[in-house]
Amino acid sequence: MIENNPKKIKEAEIVVGIPSFNEADNIAFVTKQVDKGLQKYFSQKTAVIINSDNNSPDNTGKVFLQTKTKTPKIYISTPAGQQGKGNNLRNLFLKVKDLRTRAAMTVDADLKSITPEWIRCLLEPIIKEYDFVTPIYLRHKHDGSITNHLVYPLIYGVLGYNIRQPIGGDMSFSGKMVEYWLKQKWPPTARSFGIDVFMTFNAIKSGFKLGQVDLSSKIHKSSLPKLDKMFLEVAETLFIFLSINKNLWQKEIKLKNPSLVCQTNNKVQFPKIPPIDYKEIEKTALADFSDNYGQVKKYISHELRKPLEKMFLQEKSLEIDISLWTKIVYQILCLYQTESNKESIIKLLRTLYFGRMATAIKEDSNRTEAESEKITQTQALHFFETRNYLLSLISLK
């Protein structure tokens, strides 16, 4: 780990981490907001802001260290050539442990909507009694599609935890939680985009105290350019954990709603983004289907093969509604646990996810953000209400 610790900080009660890669254009803004929050609400505690970087060639670290703050700063980085958000956060966790920190949090370096209130809301619950806190925020209806269509409904449906933003990126955690994460086995995907679901799943598994905070709006850079790689890594990380922790979910469970432990009063706002052409996403899904489907077809039930082949091979028009999408995800989760061709199984799920995403964008065209959010929650509830379908699939294997 590369480190620049100008103030020679050796101990801190609070750490705020900002993982980054090529975020020189925005990291100063995020750093200043973090500093304002720490000075306003936690001035009586020792604190440090840490930029955990991937040796960014755009001088992110230099901009961070030159940003004027009252709170001391530390820059840490992976070596040149080693990338991945998970590697950044692992370095941050090691530093949190080294500093004997009691309460820590992480916020994305590309945030446009962060305010000092975020710092208060994320840290206060940890200081008082909680071990892991995730965000709730309103987002543009086309933002967070991996969360909305895969991670949120799967964690809700399979594990029975209604955690609205399980991979939101802006989270807080205790020193005890950090030590637990560091002791776990890290799959390769957790070293990159799979890190957030790694954190949330293991927080659930740990039995530690979980909470949620309402941060109002999240505005940041679009994730659309990274969706291909991001989906594969997030999905595989989640499927790995579900496969090796069957004792957590292959049984009847009750729905759990982690408490809302803080709420900001920030004004709700949404970014203005160019319209997303669902036809382009649908085109990508149609183009990828044949190769990925051919590798996995023999494992898929006739119940799914018929509608999928009709949409993707015959009509070339996709209508993957909530009911069909739930069956798709549950069948592929089951296949992932029982078949050896896991790479093709995850790639087929990515293809079908793009089909579900295209369908949702088309249906959302005349909906408000609030109406779209209601549909997302309905989908997650459907995953939970039909989880016996998954259990029946497992029992047949």
C-alpha positions in Angstrom: 0.0 0.0 0.0 1.3 3.5 -0.9 0.7 6.1 1.8 1.1 9.8 2.3 0.2 10.9 5.9 1.4 14.5 6.1 0.2 15.0 9.8 1.5 11.6 10.9 -1.9 10.6 12.2 -1.6 7.4 14.2 -5.0 7.1 15.8 -8.5 8.4 15.0 -12.0 7.9 16.5 -13.6 8.6 13.1 -12.5 7.9 9.5 -14.3 9.0 6.4 -13.0 7.2 3.3 -13.3 8.3 -0.3 -12.4 5.5 -2.7 -11.5 6.8 -6.1 -10.1 6.3 -9.6 -9.6 9.3 -11.8 -11.9 11.6 -9.8 -9.7 14.7 -9.9 -12.6 16.8 -11.2 -14.8 16.2 -8.2 -12.9 14.9 -5.2 -12.2 18.4 -3.8 -15.9 19.1 -3.6 -16.6 15.8 -1.8 -13.7 16.4 0.5 -14.9 19.9 1.5 -18.4 18.6 2.2 -17.0 15.8 4.4 -14.8 18.3 6.3 -17.7 20.6 6.9 -19.8 17.8 8.3 -17.0 16.6 10.6 -16.3 20.1 11.9 -19.9 20.9 12.4 -21.1 17.7 14.1 -18.0 15.9 15.4 -15.4 18.6 16.3 -14.9 17.1 19.7 -13.7 13.8 18.2 -10.4 13.0 16.5 -11.1 12.4 12.8 -9.3 11.9 9.5 -10.4 11.9 5.9 -8.7 9.2 3.8 -8.6 9.1 0.0 -8.2 5.4 -0.9 -7.1 5.6 -4.5 -6.1 3.4 -7.5 -2.9 5.4 -8.3 -5.0 7.6 -10.5 -3.1 9.1 -13.4 -5.2 12.2 -13.4 -3.6 13.3 -10.1 -6.7 12.6 -7.9 -4.4 12.2 -4.9 -2.6 15.5 -5.5 -6.0 17.4 -5.7 -7.2 15.6 -2.6 -4.1 16.5 -0.5 -4.1 20.1 -1.7 -7.8 20.7 -0.8 -8.0 23.0 2.2 -9.6 21.3 5.2 -9.5 21.6 9.0 -9.7 17.8 9.3 -6.3 16.1 8.6 -6.1 13.9 5.5 -4.3 10.7 4.5 -3.8 9.5 1.0 -3.4 5.7 0.4 -3.3 3.9 -2.9 -2.9 0.6 -4.6 0.4 0.1 -6.6 0.4 1.2 -10.2 -1.5 -1.3 -12.3 -3.7 -2.6 -9.5 -7.2 -1.3 -9.9 -10.6 -2.1 -8.4 -12.9 -0.4 -5.9 -12.7 -3.5 -3.6 -8.9 -3.1 -3.4 -9.4 0.5 -2.5 -11.8 -0.4 0.3 -9.7 -3.3 1.6 -6.8 -0.8 2.0 -9.2 1.6 3.8 -10.3 -1.2 6.1 -6.7 -2.1 7.0 -6.1 1.6 7.7 -9.2 1.9 9.9 -8.0 -1.1 11.9 -4.5 0.4 12.1 -5.9 3.7 13.4 -8.1 1.8 16.0 -11.1 3.6 14.7 -14.5 3.2 16.3 -16.8 4.7 13.6 -16.0 4.9 9.8 -17.9 5.6 6.6 -17.3 5.7 2.9 -18.7 8.0 0.2 -18.3 8.0 -3.5 -15.8 10.4 -5.0 -18.2 11.4 -7.9 -21.0 12.7 -5.6 -22.7 15.9 -6.6 -25.4 15.8 -3.9 -23.4 15.1 -0.7 -23.9 17.7 2.1 -22.6 17.9 5.7 -25.8 16.3 6.8 -24.8 13.1 5.2 -21.8 12.9 7.5 -24.0 13.4 10.6 -26.6 10.8 9.5 -24.1 8.1 8.6 -21.8 8.4 11.6 -24.2 9.2 14.5 -25.8 5.7 14.5 -22.4 4.0 14.4 -21.1 6.0 17.3 -24.3 5.2 19.3 -24.9 1.5 18.7 -25.1 0.3 15.1 -22.5 -1.7 13.2 -23.5 -1.2 9.5 -25.7 1.5 8.0 -26.8 1.7 4.4 -28.4 4.7 2.6 -31.9 5.3 1.3 -32.1 8.0 -1.3 -34.2 9.0 -4.3 -32.4 8.6 -7.6 -33.2 9.3 -11.2 -35.6 6.5 -12.3 -33.0 5.2 -14.7 -30.1 5.2 -12.1 -29.2 2.2 -10.1 -30.6 -0.5 -12.4 -28.4 -3.3 -11.0 -29.6 -2.4 -7.5 -33.2 -2.1 -8.6 -33.5 -5.3 -10.8 -31.0 -7.7 -9.1 -29.4 -6.9 -5.8 -32.3 -5.2 -4.0 -35.0 -7.9 -4.9 -32.6 -10.8 -4.4 -31.5 -9.7 -0.9 -35.2 -8.9 -0.1 -36.6 -12.1 -1.6 -33.9 -14.7 -0.7 -32.6 -13.4 2.6 -35.7 -11.5 3.7 -33.9 -8.2 4.3 -35.6 -5.0 3.0 -32.4 -3.0 2.4 -33.2 -0.5 -0.3 -29.7 0.4 -1.3 -27.5 -2.6 -0.6 -24.8 -1.5 -3.0 -25.3 2.3 -2.7 -21.6 3.0 -2.1 -22.3 5.5 0.7 -22.2 3.5 3.9 -21.0 3.6 7.5 -19.6 0.9 9.8 -18.1 0.1 13.2 -14.5 -1.0 13.8 -16.0 -4.4 14.8 -17.6 -4.7 11.4 -14.3 -3.9 9.6 -12.5 -6.6 11.5 -15.3 -9.1 10.5 -14.9 -8.2 6.8 -11.2 -8.5 6.9 -11.5 -12.1 8.3 -13.8 -13.3 5.5 -12.7 -15.0 2.3 -12.6 -12.4 -0.5 -13.6 -13.7 -3.9 -11.7 -12.0 -6.8 -14.9 -10.1 -7.8 -15.0 -8.5 -4.3 -11.7 -6.8 -5.1 -13.6 -4.8 -7.8 -17.3 -3.9 -8.3 -18.4 -6.7 -6.1 -17.2 -5.0 -2.9 -20.5 -3.3 -1.9 -22.5 -6.5 -2.0 -19.7 -8.3 -0.2 -20.0 -5.7 2.6 -23.8 -5.9 2.8 -24.0 -9.7 2.6 -21.4 -10.2 5.3 -23.1 -7.6 7.5 -26.3 -9.6 7.3 -24.4 -12.9 7.9 -22.6 -11.4 10.9 -25.7 -10.8 12.9 -24.5 -7.3 13.8 -26.9 -4.4 14.2 -28.0 -2.9 10.9 -29.7 0.4 10.1 -30.7 2.6 7.2 -30.5 6.4 6.8 -32.4 8.7 4.4 -30.0 10.9 2.6 -32.6 12.5 0.3 -31.2 12.5 -3.3 -28.2 10.8 -4.9 -26.7 12.6 -7.9 -23.5 11.3 -9.4 -21.9 10.3 -12.6 -23.8 7.8 -14.7 -22.8 4.1 -14.3 -24.1 3.2 -17.8 -20.6 3.0 -19.4 -19.5 0.4 -16.8 -22.7 -1.7 -16.6 -21.3 -4.7 -18.5 -18.4 -5.4 -16.2 -20.2 -4.1 -13.1 -23.1 -6.5 -13.5 -20.9 -9.6 -14.0 -18.9 -8.8 -10.9 -21.8 -7.8 -8.6 -23.9 -10.8 -9.7 -21.1 -13.3 -9.3 -20.2 -12.0 -5.9 -23.8 -12.3 -4.7 -24.3 -15.7 -6.3 -21.1 -17.0 -4.7 -22.2 -15.9 -1.2 -25.8 -17.3 -1.6 -24.3 -20.6 -2.8 -21.9 -21.1 0.2 -24.3 -19.8 2.8 -27.4 -21.8 2.0 -28.2 -22.2 5.7 -29.2 -18.5 5.8 -32.0 -18.8 3.3 -33.0 -22.4 2.4 -35.8 -22.3 5.0 -38.9 -20.3 5.9 -37.9 -16.8 6.9 -39.6 -13.6 8.1 -39.2 -10.2 6.4 -36.8 -7.9 8.3 -36.8 -4.2 7.9 -33.6 -2.5 9.3 -34.6 0.6 11.2 -34.5 4.1 9.7 -32.1 5.7 12.1 -31.6 9.1 10.6 -33.0 11.4 8.0 -31.6 14.5 6.4 -33.8 17.5 5.4 -32.0 18.1 2.1 -34.1 19.3 -0.9 -35.0 16.5 -3.2 -33.6 16.9 -6.7 -32.9 14.8 -9.7 -30.2 15.1 -12.3 -31.0 16.1 -15.9 -29.7 13.3 -18.0 -30.3 12.6 -21.7 -33.1 10.2 -22.5 -32.0 6.5 -22.5 -33.0 4.7 -25.7 -34.4 1.4 -24.6 -34.2 0.1 -28.2 -30.3 0.3 -28.0 -30.3 -1.7 -24.8 -32.8 -4.2 -26.3 -30.5 -4.4 -29.3 -27.6 -5.3 -27.1 -29.6 -8.0 -25.4 -30.8 -9.5 -28.6 -27.3 -9.6 -30.1 -25.8 -11.4 -27.1 -28.6 -13.9 -26.5 -27.8 -16.6 -29.0 -24.2 -17.2 -27.9 -24.9 -17.1 -24.1 -28.2 -19.0 -24.4 -26.7 -21.8 -26.4 -24.2 -22.6 -23.7 -26.9 -22.9 -21.0 -30.1 -23.9 -22.9 -30.0 -27.6 -21.9 -30.2 -26.6 -18.2 -33.2 -24.3 -18.5 -36.7 -25.5 -17.9 -39.2 -25.6 -20.7 -41.3 -23.1 -18.7 -38.7 -20.5 -19.4 -37.3 -21.7 -22.7 -40.6 -21.2 -24.5 -41.1 -17.4 -23.7 -37.4 -16.6 -24.0 -37.0 -18.2 -27.5 -40.2 -16.5 -28.6 -39.0 -13.1 -27.6 -35.3 -13.3 -28.4 -35.3 -15.6 -31.5 -38.7 -15.3 -33.1 -40.3 -11.9 -32.5 -37.1 -10.0 -31.6 -39.1 -7.9 -29.2 -38.6 -8.0 -25.4 -41.3 -7.9 -22.7 -39.7 -9.2 -19.5 -42.2 -8.3 -16.8 -41.8 -8.7 -13.0 -43.2 -12.2 -12.9 -41.0 -13.5 -15.7 -37.9 -11.7 -14.4 -38.4 -13.3 -10.9 -38.5 -16.8 -12.4 -35.5 -16.0 -14.6 -33.4 -14.9 -11.7 -34.4 -17.7 -9.4 -33.8 -20.4 -12.1 -30.4 -19.0 -12.9 -29.5 -18.7 -9.2 -30.4 -22.4 -8.9 -28.3 -23.3 -12.0 -25.3 -21.4 -10.7 -25.3 -23.6 -7.6 -25.7 -26.9 -9.4 -23.9 -26.6 -12.8 -20.2 -26.1 -13.6 -20.5 -23.7 -16.5 -20.9 -20.7 -14.1 -19.3 -18.1 -16.4 -21.9 -18.7 -19.2 -24.7 -18.8 -16.6 -23.8 -15.3 -15.3 -23.3 -14.0 -18.8 -26.8 -15.2 -19.8 -28.2 -13.5 -16.7 -26.5 -10.3 -17.9 -28.2 -10.6 -21.3 -31.6 -11.1 -19.7 -31.0 -8.3 -17.3 -30.5 -5.9 -20.2 -33.8 -7.2 -21.5 -35.5 -6.5 -18.2 -33.8 -3.1 -18.1 -35.1 -2.2 -21.6 -38.6 -3.3 -20.6 -38.6 -1.2 -17.5 -37.3 1.9 -19.3 -40.0 1.5 -21.9 -42.7 1.1 -19.2 -41.2 4.0 -17.1 -41.4 6.5 -20.0 -44.5 8.3 -18.6 -43.9 7.6 -14.9 -42.5 10.0 -12.3 -39.6 9.0 -10.1 -42.0 8.3 -7.3 -44.2 6.0 -9.5 -41.1 4.2 -10.8 -39.8 3.7 -7.2 -43.2 2.1 -6.2 -42.8 -0.4 -9.1 -39.3 -1.2 -7.9 -40.5 -1.9 -4.4 -43.4 -4.0 -5.9 -40.8 -6.1 -7.8 -38.8 -6.7 -4.6 -41.9 -7.7 -2.7 -42.8 -10.2 -5.5 -39.4 -11.8 -5.1 -40.1 -12.3 -1.4 -43.6 -13.5 -1.9 -42.5 -16.1 -4.5 -39.3 -17.3 -2.8 -41.0 -20.7 -2.4 -40.6 -21.1 -6.2 -36.8 -20.9 -5.7 -36.9 -23.4 -2.8 -39.0 -25.8 -4.9 -36.4 -25.5 -7.7 -33.6 -26.3 -5.2 -35.4 -29.3 -3.8 -35.8 -30.8 -7.3 -32.0 -30.9 -7.9 
